Amino acid sequence: FFFFFFFFQAEDGIRDAQESRGLGDVYKRQVLRHTMDGLTVLDKDDKPIPGVAKDWEISSDQLTYTFNLRTDYKWSNGDPVTAKDFEFAFKSLLEPKFAATFSYFGHIFKNGEKYSKGEVTFDQVGVKVLDDHKLQLTLENQTPYMLDILTYSTFYPVNEKVYNQFGTKYGTDADKIVTNGAYKMKSWQHESEIVLEKNADYPDANNVNIKTINMKMLNDANARMNNFKTNTLDMFKLSGEQAEQMRAEGQPVLNLSLIHISEPTRQAEISYAVFCLKKKKKKK
């Protein structure tokens, strides 16, 4: 078995993101990127490629995208992933009563903003289920980055049946969430650790080499660095000062080159991470 340990700083529940409401911080998105797939996913070069959608057609005016979904995606409870799961997620995103942080992302859909203001009904929004495995999205305006934005956690599907089962408790514990990605949540010790295990039913499971991911919740920056130096962590996020210190020590520091916009201040943050590339000794 292969294990991967890295730091994770959040303890507000995963529910908001899983409901496609949008996340308040980048750390919870790390859980979702490992446990969820959207219509498109990012490849190793951060380019969008087919995810739950096996292919798609784009209209000549570039306003309508018709996605053909794979039939081998399953939720972690065994339910099939269907176009209706995306419809429910996108409708939830735009619901005025939820006041989602990133609800404006849904304004890319035709009449999405009007629906969020209560001016039209959802059947007038550009989100249509054509059959269980075909979804049509019509945009308000041409959106060249459409396939990129669909990789974002805000556009992940939601299993309506399970969401309705748990209501406001959905996504607050490991047994109150279902996922469709490469990993599923094995356990969640609040304020301490989340453990993800490889999803054997994942369509691309043969290419998932790490069996277990342990996400440690460490809020203190010095504690994170100390854990890394004692081989308790394989990866953690650095401050700019820590990045310079680790570079000076010859550690491989990665500039993630992702500009995270912090809500609600909307200040840009540059992220750095450091990785342990040495083979660890097995514990006896």
MIKELO-177631 format. One record per residue: x, y, z of N, C-alpha, C in turn. Coordinates in pm, whole numbers, plus 32768, in hexadecimal, padded with zeros to 4 digits. Example, Ala and Ser with C-alpha at 12.3 -4.5 7.8 and 13.67 -1.06 7.14 Angstrom:
BEGIN
85277DC7830C84CE7E3E830C85287EB6830C;85057F1F82C485577F9682CA850A80038313;
This chain:
BEGIN
80547F8980008000800080008058807D8000;802880E47FBF806D81647FBD801881C9800A;805B8218805B8016827B80AB804E8305808D;7FFA83678095802383F080797FEA844880E8;803F8492812A801484E68199802585788171;7FBD85C881807FD28656816F7F7486A581C8;7F95872481D77F4D877782357ECD87AD81F6;7E6987BD824B7DE587EB82207DB18846828E;7D9188C1826D7D6B892482D37CDA894F82BD;7C7E890982FC7BF0892D82F37BA088D4834F;7B36890A83847ADD88B783D67A5488F883DB;7A21891A8366799C8956835E793988F9831C;7961887D83007909882282B8792088308223;790387C581DA791787C78149789387E78103;782887F2814E77A287F681167790886480AF;77BD88DE80CC77A4894C807077D8892F7FE4;785188F97FDC788B88DF7F597843886D7F14;782588047F5E77E7878F7F23775C87AF7EEF;771E88147F2A769C88417EF876AD88A17E84;772B88B27E58774B89117DED772C89A07E16;773A89BE7E9677268A477EC377A68A997EB3;78188A597EA578978A9F7EA378DA8A997F2A;795D8A907F2B79A88A827FA879DB8B077FDA;79E68B12805D7A1C8B8980977AB48B898096;7AF68B1980897B878B1580877BB88AA7802B;7C388AB280097C738A587FA67C8989CC7FDE;7C9189BD80647CB4893D809E7C4688D5808D;7BC988FE80A07B5D889F808E7B5388727FFD;7B7C88C97FA27B7D88A27F157BE088317EFD;7C4A882A7F4F7CAA87BD7F3F7C6887367F59;7C10872F7FBC7BC786B37FD67B7286907F5D;7B2B86F37F2A7ACF86DA7EBB7B1786B77E39;7B8B86F17E227BD586D07DA77C00863E7DA7;7C1186057E1C7C3885797E257BC0851B7E25;7B4D854D7E4B7AD984F47E5C7A6A850A7DF6;7A7585727DA47A0A85927D477A3F85AB7CBA;79EF85867C577A0985AA7BCB799185F67B95;79AC865C7B46794286A57B02793586757A73;78EF86C07A2378E0869D7995796886977953;79BE86F679767A4986F479477AA586F379C1;7B1E86C479AD7B8386C17A177C0486FA79DE;7C6387167A357CE3874D7A097D4986DE79F7;7D9886E8798C7E04868779787E8186B879C2;7EF1867779AD7F6C869879F57F9F872479D6;7F71875A79657F9A87E1793E7F2D8848795B;7ECB882079AE7E5C887879D27E0988A2795A;7DFB884878FA7DA6885E78867D2988087894;7CB3883C786F7C3787EE787E7C2F8779781D;7C0B870578517BF9868C78017B76864A782E;7B4485E877E57AC785A6780E7ACF856C789A;7A63858178E67A548548796B79DC84ED796A;7972851779B078F584CB79A878BE84D0791A;78D5853F78D678AE854978497919850777F3;78F084A677A0795184637749797384B876CF;7912850A76A379298566763378BA85CE7633;78C4862C75D77861869775D0785F86D47545;77F28717752877E1876074AB77C687F274CC;7802884B747D77F088DA749277AC89147416;7742895F742C76F8899873BB774D89FE7370;77268A1C72F677738A7672A1777D8B0272DD;77178B2C732A771E8BB0736A77658BAB73F0;77968B35741777E38B1E749177948B437510;77118B34750876BD8B51757C76818AD475BB;767F8A657571764089EB75A476A6897975A6;76B4893C761B770E88CA762E76B888517651;76C687E77603767C876C761F76DF8701764A;76D386D476C777318676770276F785E97704;7744858A76D3772184FD76DC776D84C17751;7723849077B37760845F782F778683CC7825;77F183A978697818831D787377B282D278C7;77A5825278AC7744820178F6778481B27968;780981BD7978784D816C79DC787481BA7A5A;784682367A64785E82817ADF77F5825D7B47;782182477BC377C782277C3177E382827CA8;777A829B7CF4778D82DB7D7677C482727DD6;77FF82A07E42783C82437EA277D781EA7EE7;775682077EDA76EE81AF7F1176B9814E7EA7;76F381517E2E76CC80F67DC5766B812F7D5F;762F81A17D7B75D381DF7D1C761E820B7C9E;75DF82027C2A762082357BB0762182CE7BB0;768883087B76768D83997B65764583BA7AE3;75E284127AEB759184337A75758E84CA7A5E;755384EF79EE7546857C79CB74F385C67A33;749685817A73744085C17AD7749085EF7B51;750085AA7B6D755485D47BDD7593865C7BC2;75B486757B4475EC86F87B20757E87627B1F;750A873F7AEC749B879D7AEC747B87CA7B7A;7474876B7BD87455878D7C6374C187E87C9D;753F87CB7C7F75AD881C7CB375A788AA7C7C;758F88B77BFA758F893C7BBD7515898D7BE9;74A5894A7BFA742E898E7C2C744689BF7CBB;748489687D0D74A1898E7D9775008A057D9D;75608A067D4375C18A737D3E757B8AFA7D2D;75118AFB7CDE74CE8B787CBC74598B9A7D18;74338B3F7D7073C08B567DC673D78BD07E20;73808C347E1973938CAD7E6C73988C8E7F02;734B8C2B7F3073438C107FBF73C68BDB7FF8;741F8BA57FA2749D8B707FD3750A8BDA7FDB;74FB8C457F90755C8CB37F9275EB8C807F86;76048C307F2176898BF47F0E76F38C5E7EF7;77678C487F3377D78CA57F2277F98CB87E8F;77FB8C4A7E4378208C507DB777A78C3A7D5B;77348C667D8676BD8C537D3376CA8C997CAD;77188D047CAB772A8D4F7C2E776F8CFB7BC3;77B28C8F7BEA77EB8C367B85777C8BFF7B2B;77088BE87B6776988BB27B1B76588C157ABD;76848C927AC3764D8CF77A69767C8CE279DA;76DA8C8879C577048C68793C76948C2378EF;76398BDF793875C98B9C78F675608C0378CA;75208BE8785C74B58C3F782D744B8C4F789B;742D8CCB78B973CB8CEF792173F48CC479AD;74738C9F79BF74A18C777A4374958CE77AA9;74BF8D5F7A8474B88DD07AE074278DF57AFD;73D38DEF7A9773458E107AAB73038DAC7B0B;73298D2D7AFF72F08CCA7B5A731D8CE37BE9;739D8D077BF973D08D227C80738D8D9B7CC0;73528DF17C6D730A8E677C9F72748E4E7CA9;724A8DD47C8471BD8DB37C8D71698DEA7C1B;71A98E0F7BAC71628E4E7B3D712B8DEA7AD8;71638D707AD471348D087A7871308C847AC4;70ED8C1F7A8970EB8B9A7AC471608B497A8C;717F8AD97ACF71F88A907AA771EB8A527A1C;71728A3879EE716489FF7968718C8A6278FA;71A58ADF792071D58B4478C1726C8B5678C7;72AC8B0C7921733E8B11792F737D8AAE78CD;73F48ACF789D74378A7D7839747789FF786F;742E89B378BD745C893178F173EE88CC78D4;7406886F7876739F8811784C73D387827850;7387872A789073A6869B788E7360865F7815;73AC862E77B4737185F3773C7353855F7750;73A7851B779C738B849377CC73EA8479783F;73EA84017875743B83E578EC74CF840478D9;74FD83FB785D758C840E784575A7847777DA;754F84D877D0756585467772753385C877B2;758B862977BA756E86A977FA758D87197798;75308777778B754487E97732754B886A7784;75B588B5776E75C9893477B375CC89A4774B;75748A06775D756F8A7A7704759F8AF47751;75F88B41771476398BAF775A75F78C35773B;760B8C91779875DA8D1A7785762C8D61771A;76AE8D4B7720770B8D8576C077778D1E769F;77BD8D337632782C8CDA761178918CDD7684;78BC8C6776AC79178C59771F798B8BFF76F6;79F88C3876C47A688BE776937AA38B8876FA;7A968BAA777B7ACF8B5777E67A688AF77820;79FC8ADD77D8798F8A8A780A79C08A02783C;7A0F89BB77EC7A3D893678127A9B893B7889;7AE189AB789A7B3989BC790E7AE889D0798D;7A848A2779867A398A497A0079E889D27A31;79C5897579D9797889007A0379CA889F7A58;7A4E88B37A5D7AA2885F7AB47A9D88907B44;7A6889087B5B7A6789457BDF7A0089027C38;7A1C88FE7CB979C688B67D17793788E97D19;792389667CF6789C899E7CF3784189537C93;787B89137C2E782C88CF7BC8782E88377BD6;785788057C49785087757C6177BE87497C6F;779F86CD7C4C7716869C7C5B76F486837CEE;767586787D0A764486597D9075D885EF7D84;75E385867DD6757E851D7DDB750785507E2A;749B85707DE3742785AF7E2373E985567E8D;73E284D47E7373A584787ED273EF847A7F57;747384747F5274C284717FCC74C084FA8010;74C385637FC174BC85E97FFC743985FB8049;73CC85D1800E734C85DD80527345858580CE;738D851680CD738F84BC814073CD850081BA;7439854B81A47482858782157462861B8229;742D865D81C7740986EA81D57480873F81FC;746F878F826574D987EA828E755487A382C7;7548872382E575BB86D78317760F869C82A6;75DF86AC822A7628867481B776B686AE81B1;7718865681A377A18682819577E586AA8216;77AA8689828877E686B083087830863D834B;782785C48315786F85508348788984F082D4;78E5849482EA790A84378280789583E18253;783783C382AD77C6836F828B774D83C0825D;77618441824776F38497821B771684DF8199;7762849C8145778884D480C577A184628063;777E84737FE677A184127F7E77F3845B7F14;785284147EDB78AE844F7E7B78B983F57E00;78F784287D95790083DC7D19798C83D77CDF;79EF84067D2D7A7584167CF77AD483A37D15;7B5483C07D057BBD835B7D137BC983277DA2;7BA0837A7E027BA783537E8F7B1F83677ED2;7B09831E7F3D7A9383357F8F7AC08349801F;7A6C838B806B7A9183AC80F37A7E8334814F;7AEB830581887AE8829281E27AC482BC826F;7B008329829D7AE6835683267B0183EC8330;7AC8842783967AD884B783AE7AD884CD8444;7B4E84E2847A7B5C850685077B60859F850D;7AF485DA85387AE8866B85337B5886AF8580;7B8A871A85447BF88769857B7C7C871C857D;7C8086A8853B7CF9865685407D25862284B7;7CD185CF84787D00858A84007C8B855883AA;7C9E855E83287C44851E82C87C9684B5827E;7C5F843D82727CA383D1822A7C5183AE81AE;7C9383B3813C7C55838D80BE7C9083098090;7C3C82B1805A7C6E823480237C4782287F91;7C9781E07F477C7F81CF7EB87BF581937EA0;7BB081CB7E3D7B2D819B7E167B3C812D7DAD;7B2580B17DD37B3880407D787AD980447D02;7A69808B7D107A0680937CA57A1D81097C47;7A8481557C607AA281C87C0B7AC781987B7E;7A8E81D27B157AA781A17A8D7B3B81997A66;7B8C81F57A9C7C1A81F77A7B7C6E81C67AF0;7C38816A7B3F7C7A813C7BBA7D0380FF7BA0;7D1780C37B2C7D9880847B0F7E0B80E87B0A;7DEB81667AF57E5281CD7AEF7E5D821D7B71;7E1781F17BD77E2282317C5C7E8181DC7CAF;7EFB820E7CC37F6481BD7D007F6F81CC7D98;7F46823C7DCD7F4D82517E5D7ECD821B7E9B;7EDB81C27EF97E66817D7F337E1F81D17F9D;7E6B82197FEC7E318262805D7E6D82ED8067;7E19835080817E4683D980977E1984038123;7E78842B81747E5A845C81FB7E6984F481FB;7DFD8538821B7DFD85CA821F7DFC85F882B0;7E6C862E82DC7E7A865B83667E4B86EB8373;7E00870883DA7DD2879183F37E3087D48455;7E85882A84207EE8887084707EDF89048451;7EB0895284AF7E9C89E084967F198A3484AE;7F7789FF84FD7FEF8A4B851E805B8A3484B4;808E8AA0847A80F08A96840E81708A51843A;819F8A6D84B382198A2E84E48204899984FD;818D8974852B816F88E785418171889B84BD;813F88DA84548141889983D081D0888083A2;822488E583B282AE88D5838782F6886A83DA;82DF8869845C831E880584B182F18778848E;82728768846E823E86E68445827C86B983C3;82938716836982D486F482EA836486C78302;83AB87108356843786F2836D844C866E83B8;83E48643840183EE85C2844883A9855283FA;838F856D837983558508831E82C784DE8344;827F8534838B81F2851883A9819985468337;81C985AB82EC818185DD827681D785CB81FA;819485AF818A81D885A8810981CE862D80BE;816C867E80E2815586FB809B810B875A80F7;812B87DB80F080DC883D813880EB88C480F5;808B891B810F808C89A080D580E589FB8128;81328A4E80E181938AA6812281688B38811A;81988B86817A81918C16816C82078C408114;82068CBB80E582748CEA809182FA8CE380D8;82FB8D06815A83778D0181A983A78C7181B9;83498C1581D1836E8B8881E083A38B51815C;83698B7E80ED83958B4E806984288B708053;844E8BEB807784DA8C13806785348BC280C2;85078BA8813C85568B59819B856B8ACB8167;85008A8C8134850B8A038104855F89FA8085;85578A5E803085AD8A617FB9863F8A687FE3;865C8ABB804986E58AC9807A871A8A4680B2;86BF89F080E386E6896E811886E9890280AC;86CF892B802F86D588CC7FC1865988787FAF;85E988A17FEB856D88567FDD8525887E7F5B;84DF881F7F1D8497883D7EA1841688897EBB;8419890B7EA683A489607EBC835F89797E37;82E089607E34829189727DBA823C89EF7DC5;82498A477D6481ED8AB77D5881748A847D0E;81048A797D52808E8A3E7D1680578A907CA3;80848B0C7C9780608B667C297FCA8B797C1B;7F818B5B7C867EF18B717C867ED48BEA7CDD;7E908C4B7CA77E6D8CC07CF57DE48CA67D33;7DE48C957DB67D668C7C7DFE7D2D8D017E2D;7CB08D1D7E077C6F8D987E317C288D7D7EB5;7C578DBD7F1D7C208DA67FA37B9C8DF07FB3;7B358DA57FD87AB28DE37FF17AA38E018086;7A5F8E6C80B17A1F8ECE80587A798F438034;7AF98F4480647B508FB6804D7B7D8FBF7FBC;7B7A8F4B7F757BA18F447EE87C318F707ED5;7C878F507F377D158F6A7F297D588EF17EED;7DB98F097E977DFE8E9B7E557E688E5F7EB0;7E748DDB7EAE7ED88D957EFC7F248D367EA1;7FA88D377EAA7FFA8CDA7E5D801E8C657EB7;80068BEC7E89801D8B767EDB80A18B337EBA;80E68B057F23815F8AB67F15814C8A337F5F;818B89CA7F2D818589497F72820E890A7F6C;822E88B97FD082AC88727FD3829087DE7FDC;82DD878F7F9282C786FE7F8A834286B47FBD;832686447FFF839385EB802683A585857FB6;841A85877F748432852D7F04848684B47F2A;84AE84AD7FAA84FD843C7FD784A483C77FFB;84CF834E7FE0848282D78003848682C68099;840F82B880D3840882AB8165841C821C8191;8457820E8205846A818A823E83E6815A8279;83C980DC8267834E80A382A0835A809C8337;82ED80BD837982ED80B3840B82E680228433;83338000849883347F7684C882C37F60852B;
